[in-house]
Amino acid sequence: MKTNKEIYEGTKADEVYEMLQEYHKINGYFPSQREISDELFIPLTTVQYYLAKLEKQKAIRRIKGKSRVYEIL
């Protein structure tokens, strides 16, 4: 079975996934959608699309009712 890293490697979804991991590792909390948008030079709606895609693929899980809270699966 492929790991999440192998599934998303080389895609924009992979860049979003990697940013979530690295940002959390450095700062102790996750980036806002706006910060992801600004860092990766993609529209906010595209960030929302990739986060939903990652969640659907079970790479991440958003914690409902809280901002900037994800679980990397």
mmCIF file of the N, C-alpha and C atoms, coordinates in Angstrom:
data_MODEL
# 
_entry.id   MODEL 
# 
loop_
_atom_site.group_PDB 
_atom_site.id 
_atom_site.type_symbol 
_atom_site.label_atom_id 
_atom_site.label_alt_id 
_atom_site.label_comp_id 
_atom_site.label_asym_id 
_atom_site.label_entity_id 
_atom_site.label_seq_id 
_atom_site.pdbx_PDB_ins_code 
_atom_site.Cartn_x 
_atom_site.Cartn_y 
_atom_site.Cartn_z 
_atom_site.occupancy 
_atom_site.B_iso_or_equiv 
_atom_site.pdbx_formal_charge 
_atom_site.auth_seq_id 
_atom_site.auth_comp_id 
_atom_site.auth_asym_id 
_atom_site.auth_atom_id 
_atom_site.pdbx_PDB_model_num 
ATOM 1   N N  . MET A 1 1  ? 0.843   -1.188 0.000  1.00 0.00 ? 1  MET A N  1 
ATOM 2   C CA . MET A 1 1  ? 0.000   0.000  0.000  1.00 0.00 ? 1  MET A CA 1 
ATOM 3   C C  . MET A 1 1  ? 0.885   1.246  0.000  1.00 0.00 ? 1  MET A C  1 
ATOM 4   N N  . LYS A 1 2  ? 0.518   2.200  -0.808 1.00 0.00 ? 2  LYS A N  1 
ATOM 5   C CA . LYS A 1 2  ? 1.296   3.426  -0.894 1.00 0.00 ? 2  LYS A CA 1 
ATOM 6   C C  . LYS A 1 2  ? 1.050   4.298  0.329  1.00 0.00 ? 2  LYS A C  1 
ATOM 7   N N  . THR A 1 3  ? 2.089   5.014  0.741  1.00 0.00 ? 3  THR A N  1 
ATOM 8   C CA . THR A 1 3  ? 1.940   5.963  1.836  1.00 0.00 ? 3  THR A CA 1 
ATOM 9   C C  . THR A 1 3  ? 1.349   7.251  1.285  1.00 0.00 ? 3  THR A C  1 
ATOM 10  N N  . ASN A 1 4  ? 0.880   8.118  2.186  1.00 0.00 ? 4  ASN A N  1 
ATOM 11  C CA . ASN A 1 4  ? 0.352   9.413  1.754  1.00 0.00 ? 4  ASN A CA 1 
ATOM 12  C C  . ASN A 1 4  ? 1.396   10.178 0.959  1.00 0.00 ? 4  ASN A C  1 
ATOM 13  N N  . LYS A 1 5  ? 2.650   10.086 1.371  1.00 0.00 ? 5  LYS A N  1 
ATOM 14  C CA . LYS A 1 5  ? 3.727   10.785 0.676  1.00 0.00 ? 5  LYS A CA 1 
ATOM 15  C C  . LYS A 1 5  ? 3.822   10.314 -0.769 1.00 0.00 ? 5  LYS A C  1 
ATOM 16  N N  . GLU A 1 6  ? 3.720   9.011  -0.993 1.00 0.00 ? 6  GLU A N  1 
ATOM 17  C CA . GLU A 1 6  ? 3.819   8.468  -2.346 1.00 0.00 ? 6  GLU A CA 1 
ATOM 18  C C  . GLU A 1 6  ? 2.609   8.842  -3.195 1.00 0.00 ? 6  GLU A C  1 
ATOM 19  N N  . ILE A 1 7  ? 1.440   8.919  -2.588 1.00 0.00 ? 7  ILE A N  1 
ATOM 20  C CA . ILE A 1 7  ? 0.216   9.244  -3.326 1.00 0.00 ? 7  ILE A CA 1 
ATOM 21  C C  . ILE A 1 7  ? 0.271   10.668 -3.862 1.00 0.00 ? 7  ILE A C  1 
ATOM 22  N N  . TYR A 1 8  ? 0.763   11.605 -3.068 1.00 0.00 ? 8  TYR A N  1 
ATOM 23  C CA . TYR A 1 8  ? 0.703   13.020 -3.431 1.00 0.00 ? 8  TYR A CA 1 
ATOM 24  C C  . TYR A 1 8  ? 2.006   13.595 -3.955 1.00 0.00 ? 8  TYR A C  1 
ATOM 25  N N  . GLU A 1 9  ? 3.050   12.791 -4.020 1.00 0.00 ? 9  GLU A N  1 
ATOM 26  C CA . GLU A 1 9  ? 4.361   13.294 -4.402 1.00 0.00 ? 9  GLU A CA 1 
ATOM 27  C C  . GLU A 1 9  ? 4.313   13.970 -5.772 1.00 0.00 ? 9  GLU A C  1 
ATOM 28  N N  . GLY A 1 10 ? 4.861   15.169 -5.834 1.00 0.00 ? 10 GLY A N  1 
ATOM 29  C CA . GLY A 1 10 ? 4.968   15.882 -7.095 1.00 0.00 ? 10 GLY A CA 1 
ATOM 30  C C  . GLY A 1 10 ? 3.734   16.650 -7.517 1.00 0.00 ? 10 GLY A C  1 
ATOM 31  N N  . THR A 1 11 ? 2.731   16.735 -6.675 1.00 0.00 ? 11 THR A N  1 
ATOM 32  C CA . THR A 1 11 ? 1.508   17.445 -7.028 1.00 0.00 ? 11 THR A CA 1 
ATOM 33  C C  . THR A 1 11 ? 1.353   18.685 -6.153 1.00 0.00 ? 11 THR A C  1 
ATOM 34  N N  . LYS A 1 12 ? 0.447   19.544 -6.536 1.00 0.00 ? 12 LYS A N  1 
ATOM 35  C CA . LYS A 1 12 ? 0.172   20.725 -5.720 1.00 0.00 ? 12 LYS A CA 1 
ATOM 36  C C  . LYS A 1 12 ? -0.425  20.305 -4.382 1.00 0.00 ? 12 LYS A C  1 
ATOM 37  N N  . ALA A 1 13 ? -1.197  19.226 -4.383 1.00 0.00 ? 13 ALA A N  1 
ATOM 38  C CA . ALA A 1 13 ? -1.728  18.698 -3.123 1.00 0.00 ? 13 ALA A CA 1 
ATOM 39  C C  . ALA A 1 13 ? -0.567  18.295 -2.209 1.00 0.00 ? 13 ALA A C  1 
ATOM 40  N N  . ASP A 1 14 ? 0.489   17.762 -2.789 1.00 0.00 ? 14 ASP A N  1 
ATOM 41  C CA . ASP A 1 14 ? 1.675   17.385 -2.014 1.00 0.00 ? 14 ASP A CA 1 
ATOM 42  C C  . ASP A 1 14 ? 2.318   18.621 -1.387 1.00 0.00 ? 14 ASP A C  1 
ATOM 43  N N  . GLU A 1 15 ? 2.350   19.711 -2.128 1.00 0.00 ? 15 GLU A N  1 
ATOM 44  C CA . GLU A 1 15 ? 2.930   20.948 -1.597 1.00 0.00 ? 15 GLU A CA 1 
ATOM 45  C C  . GLU A 1 15 ? 2.117   21.451 -0.403 1.00 0.00 ? 15 GLU A C  1 
ATOM 46  N N  . VAL A 1 16 ? 0.806   21.369 -0.497 1.00 0.00 ? 16 VAL A N  1 
ATOM 47  C CA . VAL A 1 16 ? -0.052  21.780 0.617  1.00 0.00 ? 16 VAL A CA 1 
ATOM 48  C C  . VAL A 1 16 ? 0.187   20.857 1.812  1.00 0.00 ? 16 VAL A C  1 
ATOM 49  N N  . TYR A 1 17 ? 0.225   19.555 1.564  1.00 0.00 ? 17 TYR A N  1 
ATOM 50  C CA . TYR A 1 17 ? 0.448   18.559 2.614  1.00 0.00 ? 17 TYR A CA 1 
ATOM 51  C C  . TYR A 1 17 ? 1.801   18.785 3.305  1.00 0.00 ? 17 TYR A C  1 
ATOM 52  N N  . GLU A 1 18 ? 2.837   19.001 2.515  1.00 0.00 ? 18 GLU A N  1 
ATOM 53  C CA . GLU A 1 18 ? 4.175   19.243 3.059  1.00 0.00 ? 18 GLU A CA 1 
ATOM 54  C C  . GLU A 1 18 ? 4.214   20.539 3.866  1.00 0.00 ? 18 GLU A C  1 
ATOM 55  N N  . MET A 1 19 ? 3.538   21.577 3.366  1.00 0.00 ? 19 MET A N  1 
ATOM 56  C CA . MET A 1 19 ? 3.528   22.836 4.097  1.00 0.00 ? 19 MET A CA 1 
ATOM 57  C C  . MET A 1 19 ? 2.854   22.665 5.457  1.00 0.00 ? 19 MET A C  1 
ATOM 58  N N  . LEU A 1 20 ? 1.742   21.921 5.496  1.00 0.00 ? 20 LEU A N  1 
ATOM 59  C CA . LEU A 1 20 ? 1.079   21.665 6.772  1.00 0.00 ? 20 LEU A CA 1 
ATOM 60  C C  . LEU A 1 20 ? 2.039   21.011 7.755  1.00 0.00 ? 20 LEU A C  1 
ATOM 61  N N  . GLN A 1 21 ? 2.748   19.998 7.306  1.00 0.00 ? 21 GLN A N  1 
ATOM 62  C CA . GLN A 1 21 ? 3.680   19.276 8.173  1.00 0.00 ? 21 GLN A CA 1 
ATOM 63  C C  . GLN A 1 21 ? 4.827   20.164 8.639  1.00 0.00 ? 21 GLN A C  1 
ATOM 64  N N  . GLU A 1 22 ? 5.478   20.838 7.704  1.00 0.00 ? 22 GLU A N  1 
ATOM 65  C CA . GLU A 1 22 ? 6.646   21.651 8.037  1.00 0.00 ? 22 GLU A CA 1 
ATOM 66  C C  . GLU A 1 22 ? 6.287   22.848 8.921  1.00 0.00 ? 22 GLU A C  1 
ATOM 67  N N  . TYR A 1 23 ? 5.209   23.521 8.580  1.00 0.00 ? 23 TYR A N  1 
ATOM 68  C CA . TYR A 1 23 ? 4.784   24.688 9.346  1.00 0.00 ? 23 TYR A CA 1 
ATOM 69  C C  . TYR A 1 23 ? 4.482   24.295 10.784 1.00 0.00 ? 23 TYR A C  1 
ATOM 70  N N  . HIS A 1 24 ? 3.772   23.177 10.941 1.00 0.00 ? 24 HIS A N  1 
ATOM 71  C CA . HIS A 1 24 ? 3.430   22.690 12.287 1.00 0.00 ? 24 HIS A CA 1 
ATOM 72  C C  . HIS A 1 24 ? 4.690   22.306 13.056 1.00 0.00 ? 24 HIS A C  1 
ATOM 73  N N  . LYS A 1 25 ? 5.616   21.677 12.387 1.00 0.00 ? 25 LYS A N  1 
ATOM 74  C CA . LYS A 1 25 ? 6.877   21.263 13.026 1.00 0.00 ? 25 LYS A CA 1 
ATOM 75  C C  . LYS A 1 25 ? 7.656   22.477 13.537 1.00 0.00 ? 25 LYS A C  1 
ATOM 76  N N  . ILE A 1 26 ? 7.690   23.531 12.758 1.00 0.00 ? 26 ILE A N  1 
ATOM 77  C CA . ILE A 1 26 ? 8.456   24.737 13.104 1.00 0.00 ? 26 ILE A CA 1 
ATOM 78  C C  . ILE A 1 26 ? 7.727   25.610 14.125 1.00 0.00 ? 26 ILE A C  1 
ATOM 79  N N  . ASN A 1 27 ? 6.412   25.806 13.934 1.00 0.00 ? 27 ASN A N  1 
ATOM 80  C CA . ASN A 1 27 ? 5.657   26.780 14.731 1.00 0.00 ? 27 ASN A CA 1 
ATOM 81  C C  . ASN A 1 27 ? 4.819   26.192 15.859 1.00 0.00 ? 27 ASN A C  1 
ATOM 82  N N  . GLY A 1 28 ? 4.548   24.885 15.795 1.00 0.00 ? 28 GLY A N  1 
ATOM 83  C CA . GLY A 1 28 ? 3.734   24.265 16.825 1.00 0.00 ? 28 GLY A CA 1 
ATOM 84  C C  . GLY A 1 28 ? 2.239   24.384 16.581 1.00 0.00 ? 28 GLY A C  1 
ATOM 85  N N  . TYR A 1 29 ? 1.861   24.986 15.480 1.00 0.00 ? 29 TYR A N  1 
ATOM 86  C CA . TYR A 1 29 ? 0.460   25.077 15.072 1.00 0.00 ? 29 TYR A CA 1 
ATOM 87  C C  . TYR A 1 29 ? 0.423   25.103 13.551 1.00 0.00 ? 29 TYR A C  1 
ATOM 88  N N  . PHE A 1 30 ? -0.760  24.896 12.980 1.00 0.00 ? 30 PHE A N  1 
ATOM 89  C CA . PHE A 1 30 ? -0.887  24.802 11.535 1.00 0.00 ? 30 PHE A CA 1 
ATOM 90  C C  . PHE A 1 30 ? -1.109  26.168 10.900 1.00 0.00 ? 30 PHE A C  1 
ATOM 91  N N  . PRO A 1 31 ? -0.760  26.321 9.625  1.00 0.00 ? 31 PRO A N  1 
ATOM 92  C CA . PRO A 1 31 ? -0.960  27.601 8.933  1.00 0.00 ? 31 PRO A CA 1 
ATOM 93  C C  . PRO A 1 31 ? -2.435  27.830 8.632  1.00 0.00 ? 31 PRO A C  1 
ATOM 94  N N  . SER A 1 32 ? -2.787  29.093 8.492  1.00 0.00 ? 32 SER A N  1 
ATOM 95  C CA . SER A 1 32 ? -4.148  29.419 8.049  1.00 0.00 ? 32 SER A CA 1 
ATOM 96  C C  . SER A 1 32 ? -4.230  29.139 6.545  1.00 0.00 ? 32 SER A C  1 
ATOM 97  N N  . GLN A 1 33 ? -5.441  29.071 6.055  1.00 0.00 ? 33 GLN A N  1 
ATOM 98  C CA . GLN A 1 33 ? -5.608  28.877 4.612  1.00 0.00 ? 33 GLN A CA 1 
ATOM 99  C C  . GLN A 1 33 ? -4.994  30.038 3.838  1.00 0.00 ? 33 GLN A C  1 
ATOM 100 N N  . ARG A 1 34 ? -5.104  31.237 4.378  1.00 0.00 ? 34 ARG A N  1 
ATOM 101 C CA . ARG A 1 34 ? -4.518  32.413 3.732  1.00 0.00 ? 34 ARG A CA 1 
ATOM 102 C C  . ARG A 1 34 ? -2.990  32.293 3.674  1.00 0.00 ? 34 ARG A C  1 
ATOM 103 N N  . GLU A 1 35 ? -2.382  31.822 4.744  1.00 0.00 ? 35 GLU A N  1 
ATOM 104 C CA . GLU A 1 35 ? -0.928  31.650 4.764  1.00 0.00 ? 35 GLU A CA 1 
ATOM 105 C C  . GLU A 1 35 ? -0.482  30.604 3.742  1.00 0.00 ? 35 GLU A C  1 
ATOM 106 N N  . ILE A 1 36 ? -1.251  29.543 3.602  1.00 0.00 ? 36 ILE A N  1 
ATOM 107 C CA . ILE A 1 36 ? -0.939  28.529 2.587  1.00 0.00 ? 36 ILE A CA 1 
ATOM 108 C C  . ILE A 1 36 ? -1.040  29.157 1.201  1.00 0.00 ? 36 ILE A C  1 
ATOM 109 N N  . SER A 1 37 ? -2.111  29.904 0.985  1.00 0.00 ? 37 SER A N  1 
ATOM 110 C CA . SER A 1 37 ? -2.331  30.582 -0.292 1.00 0.00 ? 37 SER A CA 1 
ATOM 111 C C  . SER A 1 37 ? -1.172  31.510 -0.639 1.00 0.00 ? 37 SER A C  1 
ATOM 112 N N  . ASP A 1 38 ? -0.772  32.316 0.323  1.00 0.00 ? 38 ASP A N  1 
ATOM 113 C CA . ASP A 1 38 ? 0.320   33.268 0.093  1.00 0.00 ? 38 ASP A CA 1 
ATOM 114 C C  . ASP A 1 38 ? 1.651   32.561 -0.144 1.00 0.00 ? 38 ASP A C  1 
ATOM 115 N N  . GLU A 1 39 ? 1.933   31.534 0.616  1.00 0.00 ? 39 GLU A N  1 
ATOM 116 C CA . GLU A 1 39 ? 3.206   30.818 0.514  1.00 0.00 ? 39 GLU A CA 1 
ATOM 117 C C  . GLU A 1 39 ? 3.341   30.058 -0.804 1.00 0.00 ? 39 GLU A C  1 
ATOM 118 N N  . LEU A 1 40 ? 2.256   29.449 -1.256 1.00 0.00 ? 40 LEU A N  1 
ATOM 119 C CA . LEU A 1 40 ? 2.316   28.611 -2.454 1.00 0.00 ? 40 LEU A CA 1 
ATOM 120 C C  . LEU A 1 40 ? 1.864   29.340 -3.719 1.00 0.00 ? 40 LEU A C  1 
ATOM 121 N N  . PHE A 1 41 ? 1.492   30.616 -3.571 1.00 0.00 ? 41 PHE A N  1 
ATOM 122 C CA . PHE A 1 41 ? 1.061   31.439 -4.707 1.00 0.00 ? 41 PHE A CA 1 
ATOM 123 C C  . PHE A 1 41 ? -0.109  30.810 -5.455 1.00 0.00 ? 41 PHE A C  1 
ATOM 124 N N  . ILE A 1 42 ? -1.111  30.370 -4.704 1.00 0.00 ? 42 ILE A N  1 
ATOM 125 C CA . ILE A 1 42 ? -2.326  29.823 -5.300 1.00 0.00 ? 42 ILE A CA 1 
ATOM 126 C C  . ILE A 1 42 ? -3.528  30.506 -4.654 1.00 0.00 ? 42 ILE A C  1 
ATOM 127 N N  . PRO A 1 43 ? -4.645  30.585 -5.383 1.00 0.00 ? 43 PRO A N  1 
ATOM 128 C CA . PRO A 1 43 ? -5.831  31.242 -4.825 1.00 0.00 ? 43 PRO A CA 1 
ATOM 129 C C  . PRO A 1 43 ? -6.368  30.514 -3.587 1.00 0.00 ? 43 PRO A C  1 
ATOM 130 N N  . LEU A 1 44 ? -7.020  31.254 -2.729 1.00 0.00 ? 44 LEU A N  1 
ATOM 131 C CA . LEU A 1 44 ? -7.592  30.703 -1.508 1.00 0.00 ? 44 LEU A CA 1 
ATOM 132 C C  . LEU A 1 44 ? -8.570  29.567 -1.806 1.00 0.00 ? 44 LEU A C  1 
ATOM 133 N N  . THR A 1 45 ? -9.366  29.719 -2.866 1.00 0.00 ? 45 THR A N  1 
ATOM 134 C CA . THR A 1 45 ? -10.317 28.661 -3.216 1.00 0.00 ? 45 THR A CA 1 
ATOM 135 C C  . THR A 1 45 ? -9.596  27.379 -3.625 1.00 0.00 ? 45 THR A C  1 
ATOM 136 N N  . THR A 1 46 ? -8.425  27.510 -4.208 1.00 0.00 ? 46 THR A N  1 
ATOM 137 C CA . THR A 1 46 ? -7.634  26.340 -4.586 1.00 0.00 ? 46 THR A CA 1 
ATOM 138 C C  . THR A 1 46 ? -7.075  25.657 -3.346 1.00 0.00 ? 46 THR A C  1 
ATOM 139 N N  . VAL A 1 47 ? -6.664  26.438 -2.360 1.00 0.00 ? 47 VAL A N  1 
ATOM 140 C CA . VAL A 1 47 ? -6.210  25.871 -1.083 1.00 0.00 ? 47 VAL A CA 1 
ATOM 141 C C  . VAL A 1 47 ? -7.348  25.071 -0.462 1.00 0.00 ? 47 VAL A C  1 
ATOM 142 N N  . GLN A 1 48 ? -8.531  25.641 -0.448 1.00 0.00 ? 48 GLN A N  1 
ATOM 143 C CA . GLN A 1 48 ? -9.689  24.959 0.123  1.00 0.00 ? 48 GLN A CA 1 
ATOM 144 C C  . GLN A 1 48 ? -9.974  23.665 -0.633 1.00 0.00 ? 48 GLN A C  1 
ATOM 145 N N  . TYR A 1 49 ? -9.826  23.690 -1.946 1.00 0.00 ? 49 TYR A N  1 
ATOM 146 C CA . TYR A 1 49 ? -10.026 22.496 -2.769 1.00 0.00 ? 49 TYR A CA 1 
ATOM 147 C C  . TYR A 1 49 ? -9.020  21.403 -2.388 1.00 0.00 ? 49 TYR A C  1 
ATOM 148 N N  . TYR A 1 50 ? -7.741  21.763 -2.274 1.00 0.00 ? 50 TYR A N  1 
ATOM 149 C CA . TYR A 1 50 ? -6.725  20.760 -1.955 1.00 0.00 ? 50 TYR A CA 1 
ATOM 150 C C  . TYR A 1 50 ? -6.855  20.237 -0.527 1.00 0.00 ? 50 TYR A C  1 
ATOM 151 N N  . LEU A 1 51 ? -7.246  21.078 0.402  1.00 0.00 ? 51 LEU A N  1 
ATOM 152 C CA . LEU A 1 51 ? -7.474  20.600 1.768  1.00 0.00 ? 51 LEU A CA 1 
ATOM 153 C C  . LEU A 1 51 ? -8.637  19.610 1.796  1.00 0.00 ? 51 LEU A C  1 
ATOM 154 N N  . ALA A 1 52 ? -9.691  19.911 1.054  1.00 0.00 ? 52 ALA A N  1 
ATOM 155 C CA . ALA A 1 52 ? -10.826 18.984 0.978  1.00 0.00 ? 52 ALA A CA 1 
ATOM 156 C C  . ALA A 1 52 ? -10.410 17.680 0.301  1.00 0.00 ? 52 ALA A C  1 
ATOM 157 N N  . LYS A 1 53 ? -9.589  17.790 -0.728 1.00 0.00 ? 53 LYS A N  1 
ATOM 158 C CA . LYS A 1 53 ? -9.105  16.606 -1.439 1.00 0.00 ? 53 LYS A CA 1 
ATOM 159 C C  . LYS A 1 53 ? -8.240  15.742 -0.518 1.00 0.00 ? 53 LYS A C  1 
ATOM 160 N N  . LEU A 1 54 ? -7.339  16.365 0.224  1.00 0.00 ? 54 LEU A N  1 
ATOM 161 C CA . LEU A 1 54 ? -6.495  15.633 1.162  1.00 0.00 ? 54 LEU A CA 1 
ATOM 162 C C  . LEU A 1 54 ? -7.327  14.971 2.248  1.00 0.00 ? 54 LEU A C  1 
ATOM 163 N N  . GLU A 1 55 ? -8.375  15.666 2.686  1.00 0.00 ? 55 GLU A N  1 
ATOM 164 C CA . GLU A 1 55 ? -9.246  15.095 3.710  1.00 0.00 ? 55 GLU A CA 1 
ATOM 165 C C  . GLU A 1 55 ? -10.037 13.909 3.140  1.00 0.00 ? 55 GLU A C  1 
ATOM 166 N N  . LYS A 1 56 ? -10.512 14.039 1.928  1.00 0.00 ? 56 LYS A N  1 
ATOM 167 C CA . LYS A 1 56 ? -11.259 12.954 1.284  1.00 0.00 ? 56 LYS A CA 1 
ATOM 168 C C  . LYS A 1 56 ? -10.367 11.724 1.088  1.00 0.00 ? 56 LYS A C  1 
ATOM 169 N N  . GLN A 1 57 ? -9.102  11.952 0.791  1.00 0.00 ? 57 GLN A N  1 
ATOM 170 C CA . GLN A 1 57 ? -8.151  10.859 0.592  1.00 0.00 ? 57 GLN A CA 1 
ATOM 171 C C  . GLN A 1 57 ? -7.597  10.322 1.912  1.00 0.00 ? 57 GLN A C  1 
ATOM 172 N N  . LYS A 1 58 ? -8.064  10.893 3.021  1.00 0.00 ? 58 LYS A N  1 
ATOM 173 C CA . LYS A 1 58 ? -7.675  10.483 4.372  1.00 0.00 ? 58 LYS A CA 1 
ATOM 174 C C  . LYS A 1 58 ? -6.190  10.719 4.673  1.00 0.00 ? 58 LYS A C  1 
ATOM 175 N N  . ALA A 1 59 ? -5.647  11.787 4.100  1.00 0.00 ? 59 ALA A N  1 
ATOM 176 C CA . ALA A 1 59 ? -4.277  12.193 4.406  1.00 0.00 ? 59 ALA A CA 1 
ATOM 177 C C  . ALA A 1 59 ? -4.260  13.133 5.609  1.00 0.00 ? 59 ALA A C  1 
ATOM 178 N N  . ILE A 1 60 ? -5.355  13.899 5.755  1.00 0.00 ? 60 ILE A N  1 
ATOM 179 C CA . ILE A 1 60 ? -5.504  14.807 6.888  1.00 0.00 ? 60 ILE A CA 1 
ATOM 180 C C  . ILE A 1 60 ? -6.933  14.697 7.402  1.00 0.00 ? 60 ILE A C  1 
ATOM 181 N N  . ARG A 1 61 ? -7.131  15.219 8.587  1.00 0.00 ? 61 ARG A N  1 
ATOM 182 C CA . ARG A 1 61 ? -8.494  15.340 9.123  1.00 0.00 ? 61 ARG A CA 1 
ATOM 183 C C  . ARG A 1 61 ? -8.592  16.706 9.785  1.00 0.00 ? 61 ARG A C  1 
ATOM 184 N N  . ARG A 1 62 ? -9.605  17.464 9.398  1.00 0.00 ? 62 ARG A N  1 
ATOM 185 C CA . ARG A 1 62 ? -9.839  18.762 10.024 1.00 0.00 ? 62 ARG A CA 1 
ATOM 186 C C  . ARG A 1 62 ? -10.612 18.548 11.314 1.00 0.00 ? 62 ARG A C  1 
ATOM 187 N N  . ILE A 1 63 ? -10.254 19.281 12.328 1.00 0.00 ? 63 ILE A N  1 
ATOM 188 C CA . ILE A 1 63 ? -10.968 19.228 13.592 1.00 0.00 ? 63 ILE A CA 1 
ATOM 189 C C  . ILE A 1 63 ? -12.075 20.279 13.519 1.00 0.00 ? 63 ILE A C  1 
ATOM 190 N N  . LYS A 1 64 ? -13.307 19.823 13.511 1.00 0.00 ? 64 LYS A N  1 
ATOM 191 C CA . LYS A 1 64 ? -14.459 20.716 13.339 1.00 0.00 ? 64 LYS A CA 1 
ATOM 192 C C  . LYS A 1 64 ? -14.578 21.712 14.489 1.00 0.00 ? 64 LYS A C  1 
ATOM 193 N N  . GLY A 1 65 ? -14.954 22.932 14.146 1.00 0.00 ? 65 GLY A N  1 
ATOM 194 C CA . GLY A 1 65 ? -15.186 23.966 15.135 1.00 0.00 ? 65 GLY A CA 1 
ATOM 195 C C  . GLY A 1 65 ? -13.938 24.697 15.604 1.00 0.00 ? 65 GLY A C  1 
ATOM 196 N N  . LYS A 1 66 ? -12.788 24.340 15.047 1.00 0.00 ? 66 LYS A N  1 
ATOM 197 C CA . LYS A 1 66 ? -11.543 25.010 15.438 1.00 0.00 ? 66 LYS A CA 1 
ATOM 198 C C  . LYS A 1 66 ? -10.799 25.431 14.181 1.00 0.00 ? 66 LYS A C  1 
ATOM 199 N N  . SER A 1 67 ? -10.149 26.578 14.263 1.00 0.00 ? 67 SER A N  1 
ATOM 200 C CA . SER A 1 67 ? -9.360  27.022 13.126 1.00 0.00 ? 67 SER A CA 1 
ATOM 201 C C  . SER A 1 67 ? -7.920  26.564 13.267 1.00 0.00 ? 67 SER A C  1 
ATOM 202 N N  . ARG A 1 68 ? -7.279  26.327 12.151 1.00 0.00 ? 68 ARG A N  1 
ATOM 203 C CA . ARG A 1 68 ? -5.871  25.921 12.100 1.00 0.00 ? 68 ARG A CA 1 
ATOM 204 C C  . ARG A 1 68 ? -5.589  24.610 12.816 1.00 0.00 ? 68 ARG A C  1 
ATOM 205 N N  . VAL A 1 69 ? -6.582  23.748 12.929 1.00 0.00 ? 69 VAL A N  1 
ATOM 206 C CA . VAL A 1 69 ? -6.364  22.483 13.610 1.00 0.00 ? 69 VAL A CA 1 
ATOM 207 C C  . VAL A 1 69 ? -6.640  21.336 12.648 1.00 0.00 ? 69 VAL A C  1 
ATOM 208 N N  . TYR A 1 70 ? -5.595  20.581 12.359 1.00 0.00 ? 70 TYR A N  1 
ATOM 209 C CA . TYR A 1 70 ? -5.672  19.428 11.485 1.00 0.00 ? 70 TYR A CA 1 
ATOM 210 C C  . TYR A 1 70 ? -4.999  18.258 12.196 1.00 0.00 ? 70 TYR A C  1 
ATOM 211 N N  . GLU A 1 71 ? -5.295  17.082 11.710 1.00 0.00 ? 71 GLU A N  1 
ATOM 212 C CA . GLU A 1 71 ? -4.576  15.908 12.159 1.00 0.00 ? 71 GLU A CA 1 
ATOM 213 C C  . GLU A 1 71 ? -3.973  15.289 10.918 1.00 0.00 ? 71 GLU A C  1 
ATOM 214 N N  . ILE A 1 72 ? -2.670  15.100 10.921 1.00 0.00 ? 72 ILE A N  1 
ATOM 215 C CA . ILE A 1 72 ? -1.990  14.450 9.805  1.00 0.00 ? 72 ILE A CA 1 
ATOM 216 C C  . ILE A 1 72 ? -2.128  12.952 10.023 1.00 0.00 ? 72 ILE A C  1 
ATOM 217 N N  . LEU A 1 73 ? -2.754  12.268 9.067  1.00 0.00 ? 73 LEU A N  1 
ATOM 218 C CA . LEU A 1 73 ? -2.993  10.823 9.215  1.00 0.00 ? 73 LEU A CA 1 
ATOM 219 C C  . LEU A 1 73 ? -1.929  10.001 8.528  1.00 0.00 ? 73 LEU A C  1 
# 
